[in-house]
Amino acid sequence: MKAMILAAGEGTRLRPLTLETPKALLPLAGTPLIQRTLTWLKSHGISDVAINLCYLGDKIKGFLGDGSRFGMNILYSSEEIALGTAGGVKKMEHFFDDAFVVVYGDILTDFDLSAMVRFHQQKKAMATLVIFEVPNPREAGIVEMTGEGRIVSLVEKPQSPASASANGGIYVLQKEVLGHIPVNKFYDFAYDVFPGLIDSGLPVYGYPLKPEDYLIDIGNVDKYRKANEWLLGTERS
C-alpha cells in the first residue's frame, strides 16, 4: 500500500514558528513532524510515499531527499497554487495502484494504522476516516455514524454539533474515489468529496480511535506545545 502526506499548507495559525520553517518540519521533541509521520507509516509496512509541496516546499524536499536515509521511497508533487486536500491527491492519481492512505501533514498520532486498513477492507468501504473525540466540536469536521460505523453525515465546523466525533485527517481510500475529484481545481475532502460520496450512497465508514490512542492536529501554537509535552512524557517513560 502507498500513502500521501499533505504538506502544502502555510501553517498561518502557527506563526511566527512557520515564517521560515514549513509546518511539516517543526521539531517535536527534537524530531521534525514529517519524519515522525514517515516512521509511523513505515512501522505499518508503507514505504512508498508521495508528498505535495507548496509553501517552503524546497526545505521539506531538502531535508527528506529521496527518502532513502529513512528507508522510504518519496515522490514529490509541487503545486504553484495550493489545490486543497483532495485536489492535491488528484494531481498524483498516476502514483496510486489500488487502495491508499492519506495523512494530513499536521497530524501526530500513534494508533494502529494496520488495524484501520483491515477494517476498511472488511467493510468493503470506498473511504474510511479515522474518527476521534474532540473537546470543541465547533472547530472540527463532525460526523454522524450508524452503529456499524457507516458515516451518514459530515459537517465542517457546525454551529450546532450533533456529536463530538470528528474527522481525524487520516483516510484509507479506494482509488475509485479519485474519479470524484476534478482535475486542476481546488477541492477538499471534508467539504466536497466525502459529502458527495455519502449523498451518492457509497460506503464511507468511520474508524473510531481507542481511548489509549493519541491523535492531535498541530494547527496552532497551543496544540504544538501539547504535542511536544506528550512526546516528551512518552519518550521519558
BAKOLDO-869627 format. One line per field, with one value per residue: x, y, z of N, C-alpha, C in turn; residue number from 1. Coordinates in steps of 0.001 Angstrom, whole numbers. Each point is the difference from the previous one (the first is absolute). Example, Ala and Ser with C-alpha at 12.3 -4.5 7.8 and 13.67 -1.06 7.14 Angstrom:
REM residues 2
n.c1 <- 13190  -350
n.c2 <- -5690  1050
n.c3 <- 7800  -720
ca.c1 <- -890  820
ca.c2 <- 1190  1190
ca.c3 <- 0  60
c.c1 <- 900  -770
c.c2 <- 1200  1090
c.c3 <- 0  730
i <- 1  2
REM end
This chain:
REM residues 237
n.c1 <- 838  -463  676  -810  1033  -984  951  -1075  -602  -457  -934  -962  -744  1091  -274  1224  -385  -1000  535  904  -895  -96  -1310  182  827  -1069  985  -182  309  390  -1140  275  -1129  419  1126  -691  -615  1155  536  -1083  34  1307  -352  -804  1266  -117  574  -1070  534  -1132  619  -1107  530  31  -506  1124  -551  857  -429  -1240  80  590  -922  -1053  330  613  261  1068  417  -1303  588  -184  -1007  506  -1232  417  -972  571  -578  -91  -1221  -226  -138  251  -600  -1168  62  709  -904  -1009  814  11  -1089  955  217  -1326  145  -259  -512  -152  1012  -814  1076  -752  751  -1117  -115  -90  342  -576  -1200  -708  785  756  -431  279  1116  164  -337  768  861  -178  -60  1009  692  -626  -347  1107  -644  1164  -623  9  -36  -694  740  330  -1191  -137  1113  -879  352  -1290  107  -988  -41  -226  -705  -24  -105  -1114  693  -946  898  520  117  631  579  -869  -1009  -753  1182  -245  1320  919  -551  1330  100  809  -374  -433  230  -807  491  -1086  734  -1144  381  1152  -871  -133  1255  -340  471  1167  -669  -145  291  -970  694  167  274  772  1098  240  -454  750  1011  -193  -165  1067  5  1188  652  -294  1116  -294  1283  -764  727  912  -468  766  -684  1057  -697  821  -816  1222  -1210  374  457  -1229  -521  817  -297  -1300  223  759  -912  -933  719  293  -1278  -368  903  -353  -1311
n.c2 <- -1193  1036  1115  1003  810  703  622  434  -174  1231  -609  788  -966  -462  1099  420  -1158  313  1102  -799  -666  -904  -23  -686  1061  446  228  -1290  461  979  -567  375  679  407  99  515  735  219  195  711  586  162  327  518  -137  1313  -177  -71  1220  639  1143  729  909  1059  365  661  -455  911  572  -385  338  1115  -35  -348  802  -1075  272  -263  1139  64  -665  1150  -108  1211  320  1094  784  843  871  657  -468  113  -1323  200  -547  88  1284  100  -800  683  1017  -813  74  355  530  0  -1209  133  -611  1175  531  884  753  763  955  401  -1292  -119  -1258  -940  213  -1118  524  -1047  230  1273  -388  -857  968  820  -997  -236  1318  -330  854  1074  455  2  672  365  -455  1226  -30  1101  831  557  -599  1231  -594  -981  -1008  182  -1263  -521  -1053  -1060  -952  -288  1312  -204  885  686  704  1033  746  873  8  -919  847  -1040  -394  -1090  33  -713  -835  132  550  -1071  165  -1248  -368  -1044  112  -399  -488  -692  318  -214  -894  288  163  1269  136  291  -409  1108  -1079  -145  -889  781  1040  -654  -744  -15  1255  152  -690  642  1157  -548  -183  534  -1140  929  -437  -35  219  -252  987  -794  -131  -1072  172  491  1126  835  964  183  511  62  1091  128  -451  852  863  -292  28  1075  482  -410  428  1124  5  -264  839  759  -372
n.c3 <- 0  -702  251  350  228  550  -678  -687  1176  237  699  -500  548  -599  -665  339  561  -824  476  564  716  -981  139  -1118  24  603  871  202  1198  -815  -392  -1262  16  -1195  672  1001  -916  -619  1195  276  -1193  138  1237  -934  -407  194  -1187  -802  -4  -284  -254  248  -793  796  1177  -312  -1115  -479  1130  -266  -1271  418  947  -732  -1023  -465  1287  -740  550  -340  -1005  -635  -864  -230  -405  -616  451  -850  817  -1142  -140  1304  -129  1293  1035  -643  -348  1134  555  -553  247  1063  -722  -845  1214  66  547  1286  1054  615  682  564  259  766  -545  643  -327  1313  -217  751  -575  39  -917  297  1230  -246  -599  993  832  -716  -3  1304  99  -827  751  -445  1202  761  949  498  1085  541  1315  -222  745  -1191  -128  438  409  -219  -797  276  404  -707  822  -765  584  -1299  189  -685  -693  676  705  -664  1095  -785  1210  422  -150  -375  476  -745  -134  643  -891  -111  -1192  40  -1285  180  -1279  -150  -1234  -621  -969  30  1232  -617  -430  1276  -428  -241  -1229  600  1065  736  733  890  697  1059  -769  -862  217  1303  122  -1107  543  1147  -646  -596  1317  -255  267  887  585  1286  253  1076  486  535  1249  -217  -1119  -641  -128  -603  -421  -473  212  1272  553  496  -1138  -576  962  -137  -1300  175  829  -879  -1036  638  387  -1262  -527  1029  -170
ca.c1 <- -838  706  -604  320  0  -356  935  74  -581  875  79  -129  -351  1197  969  1157  820  25  405  1142  22  -1311  -618  406  1358  95  489  -785  979  1265  -104  -1026  -1297  -171  832  -770  -1075  597  342  -1277  -450  896  -287  -1175  313  -113  1285  -144  -765  -15  -172  -218  756  -287  680  1330  132  1396  624  -428  695  1410  192  -339  624  -799  -552  758  631  -1048  -544  -1220  89  -848  -259  -544  -924  57  -1185  233  -1137  -516  -1174  -887  364  -352  609  1400  74  -407  1146  900  -802  834  884  -706  -381  -1184  -320  1157  -196  264  275  224  1363  114  -512  882  -820  689  -969  324  -462  -258  -1348  -936  -22  -789  -1389  -409  -172  -1123  -1244  -76  -273  605  874  -70  588  256  -922  385  -869  607  -614  -799  -461  -195  1263  413  -962  -735  -663  -1032  187  -895  615  1077  1103  -176  -213  -1206  166  1263  -203  1171  -157  -1425  -390  -725  470  -826  868  1380  814  561  888  1360  990  716  -994  306  -877  107  426  -1197  -376  625  -908  -977  741  348  1414  516  -967  48  -1061  276  -633  -1060  -1066  -491  26  -720  -1448  -491  -56  -1094  -1263  -162  -264  1205  355  1017  -15  860  774  204  1197  -182  350  1448  644  279  -34  -176  390  840  -473  322  1146  -369  24  1410  563  -561  604  1357  -90  -393  1145  1044  -452  -1  1354  669  -475
ca.c2 <- 1193  1271  1067  1379  970  1329  908  1220  1136  1053  -16  1394  82  -341  1088  200  -1203  -451  1062  -480  -1467  -578  -687  -1408  -126  453  -1103  -513  -695  -55  -662  642  -686  -863  -1190  -866  -574  -1033  -1135  -652  -711  -1137  -1032  -737  -629  919  637  838  1163  1258  1175  1217  1147  1338  972  -422  -1413  -380  -367  -1369  -865  -6  -804  -1415  -569  -1060  -841  -1231  -68  -364  -1271  286  497  1181  721  1315  676  1434  755  1447  478  -1143  -602  -566  -1350  -979  384  -400  -1449  -272  270  -1154  -1196  -1002  -628  -1015  -1211  -607  759  734  768  1437  532  1441  230  577  -991  -878  -1086  -1273  -1091  -1171  216  -1303  -401  830  -540  -1244  429  520  -1137  -807  728  278  1435  851  879  -155  1157  -191  834  170  910  1322  773  1088  -463  1103  270  -1214  -619  -919  -1080  -830  -1362  -1061  -870  -811  881  681  1431  480  1431  626  1446  731  1091  328  900  -806  -1375  -1078  -909  473  -913  861  -472  100  391  -1157  -738  -1091  261  -754  881  504  1303  1059  305  982  1245  629  235  1379  872  -89  -920  -393  -1259  140  872  -359  -1406  -936  233  -485  -1460  -378  309  -957  -1312  -837  -372  789  -480  611  -919  731  -290  -534  999  88  549  1440  732  1440  791  1072  1118  1290  -43  -734  -1431  -348  -164  -1215  -1151  -130  -489  -1421  -785  -16  -896  -1373  -495  -181  -1252
ca.c3 <- 0  -64  797  -364  1095  -490  678  -797  713  518  1466  442  1431  783  -53  -888  -141  -1393  -929  -782  65  -306  1132  41  536  1390  829  1118  844  -712  -1305  -822  -50  -1164  209  891  -809  -842  864  333  -1199  -241  1005  -478  -1270  -1127  -282  -1188  468  -749  856  -781  508  -520  859  459  -352  -242  1276  292  -961  362  1208  -195  -1193  -634  1067  208  1328  947  -445  -748  -1372  24  -1243  353  -908  291  -396  -22  784  759  -630  1013  431  -1024  -1271  32  -178  -1382  -873  78  -292  -675  975  774  -717  610  1209  513  1231  -20  1338  29  441  1347  953  773  539  245  -38  -825  -1369  -615  410  -771  -1367  44  175  -1301  -908  468  -278  -1441  -38  -1011  780  1451  675  1419  779  1398  748  152  1071  -558  -1305  -949  -682  -713  -901  859  -726  617  -499  433  989  -599  -382  -1292  182  -676  -255  377  -61  457  957  136  1079  985  -224  531  748  116  -791  -1042  -1041  512  -998  -547  -765  -911  -1138  -1245  -1082  -680  569  -790  -1093  477  226  -1283  -285  69  667  1455  425  1377  382  992  -490  -1330  -434  856  -75  -1280  42  911  -683  -1094  570  2  1379  700  1377  998  838  1259  781  1343  1025  215  -1195  44  -1264  137  -1170  520  -793  612  906  1212  -305  -211  1348  582  -674  536  1375  -36  -471  1018  1054  -517  -259  1301  582
c.c1 <- 876  -732  361  -121  -266  797  136  -420  1028  153  -132  -307  1170  1059  220  847  165  382  1158  113  -1374  -509  499  1387  132  439  -956  923  1288  -30  -1097  -1273  -89  880  -722  -1143  528  348  -1245  -518  852  -267  -1224  190  -112  1332  -19  -948  139  -237  -255  633  -530  816  1318  281  1430  703  -388  755  1485  288  -207  737  -891  -575  854  635  -1010  -624  -1284  334  -988  -75  -694  -935  -30  -1249  328  -1081  -595  -1322  -1002  357  -277  646  1462  190  -367  1174  966  -715  841  867  -658  -456  -1342  -378  1271  -401  312  168  208  1340  157  -489  1142  -869  836  -937  399  -595  -325  -1402  -1053  -122  -824  -1487  -572  -287  -1209  -1338  -231  -342  621  998  -208  771  306  -838  504  -913  726  -714  -890  -455  -177  1272  452  -1065  -702  -765  -1111  83  -1116  741  1146  1124  -146  -339  -1203  31  1361  -173  1220  -399  -1461  -260  -718  369  -878  810  1373  946  487  865  1442  1072  918  -1042  619  -1020  209  395  -1193  -460  544  -846  -1061  633  359  1503  318  -1002  161  -1194  399  -718  -1211  -1182  -663  -130  -881  -1504  -605  -114  -1173  -1353  -282  -259  1193  468  1193  -105  921  692  317  1295  -386  420  1511  745  190  -86  -228  393  721  -312  297  1097  -320  44  1428  686  -491  613  1416  -20  -361  1185  1091  -358  37  1402  823  -377  377
c.c2 <- 1247  1037  1352  871  1377  1049  1337  1257  974  -36  1383  115  -369  1095  568  -1254  -411  1099  -446  -1523  -539  -825  -1435  -210  530  -1165  -353  -890  -259  -633  666  -843  -966  -1248  -988  -674  -1111  -1252  -796  -790  -1248  -1127  -828  -483  888  705  871  1141  1157  1134  1202  1185  1291  999  -576  -1478  -456  -423  -1430  -973  -96  -863  -1491  -642  -1051  -973  -1188  -67  -300  -1348  145  362  1162  635  1306  522  1470  693  1492  716  -1222  -479  -559  -1442  -1033  316  -398  -1488  -379  202  -1179  -1316  -1116  -797  -1216  -1159  -540  874  643  812  1474  474  1507  266  602  -952  -758  -1070  -1244  -1185  -1071  164  -1324  -507  802  -510  -1283  312  475  -1145  -852  647  211  1468  656  943  -287  1146  -367  1025  101  1030  1328  787  1132  -367  1115  320  -1164  -429  -1125  -1025  -612  -1367  -920  -863  -826  870  704  1468  443  1507  454  1494  691  1153  440  960  -748  -1469  -1041  -992  639  -931  723  -765  245  314  -1120  -892  -1228  104  -1017  965  601  1353  1143  384  1017  1368  615  258  1494  990  -155  -822  -595  -1308  221  829  -532  -1497  -884  274  -501  -1510  -476  225  -976  -1421  -930  -250  788  -347  823  -1071  722  -417  -584  1055  167  563  1508  573  1471  661  1242  1279  1360  -196  -795  -1508  -483  -232  -1306  -1257  -240  -583  -1478  -865  -89  -927  -1461  -548  -112  -1347  -1179
c.c3 <- 0  837  -591  1233  -589  781  -719  763  565  1512  597  1495  903  -69  1387  -252  -1464  -986  -897  -29  -364  1179  147  578  1424  884  1128  822  -790  -1382  -825  -106  -1170  99  915  -771  -892  812  353  -1193  -249  988  -374  -1442  -1221  -208  -1250  323  -979  986  -900  706  -605  825  537  -299  -221  1287  394  -892  336  1213  -276  -1171  -639  1018  377  1387  1104  -361  -791  -1438  -106  -1380  369  -1082  380  -550  38  784  691  -592  1000  293  -1079  -1342  -80  -209  -1435  -961  -41  -319  -616  972  658  -877  470  1198  554  1221  -268  1438  -117  679  1372  1080  673  634  216  -171  -1016  -1403  -682  336  -758  -1436  -39  131  -1341  -963  390  -333  -1491  -237  -1229  668  1470  639  1442  769  1434  654  253  1104  -510  -1408  -1032  -780  -881  -1000  746  -827  849  -649  473  1022  -549  -550  -1332  253  -812  -216  483  -199  582  916  164  1163  1121  -180  670  813  129  -747  -1243  -987  429  -1027  -485  -655  -666  -1133  -1107  -1109  -738  537  -858  -1210  369  257  -1348  -116  109  571  1504  468  1336  342  903  -502  -1268  -245  874  42  -1309  -40  855  -673  -1137  496  8  1435  545  1480  894  825  1305  698  1352  1029  182  -1212  129  -1411  298  -1315  518  -792  578  1042  1266  -231  -261  1350  632  -624  495  1407  29  -419  1050  1147  -419  -133  1290  609  -887
i <- 1  2  3  4  5  6  7  8  9  10  11  12  13  14  15  16  17  18  19  20  21  22  23  24  25  26  27  28  29  30  31  32  33  34  35  36  37  38  39  40  41  42  43  44  45  46  47  48  49  50  51  52  53  54  55  56  57  58  59  60  61  62  63  64  65  66  67  68  69  70  71  72  73  74  75  76  77  78  79  80  81  82  83  84  85  86  87  88  89  90  91  92  93  94  95  96  97  98  99  100  101  102  103  104  105  106  107  108  109  110  111  112  113  114  115  116  117  118  119  120  121  122  123  124  125  126  127  128  129  130  131  132  133  134  135  136  137  138  139  140  141  142  143  144  145  146  147  148  149  150  151  152  153  154  155  156  157  158  159  160  161  162  163  164  165  166  167  168  169  170  171  172  173  174  175  176  177  178  179  180  181  182  183  184  185  186  187  188  189  190  191  192  193  194  195  196  197  198  199  200  201  202  203  204  205  206  207  208  209  210  211  212  213  214  215  216  217  218  219  220  221  222  223  224  225  226  227  228  229  230  231  232  233  234  235  236  237
REM end
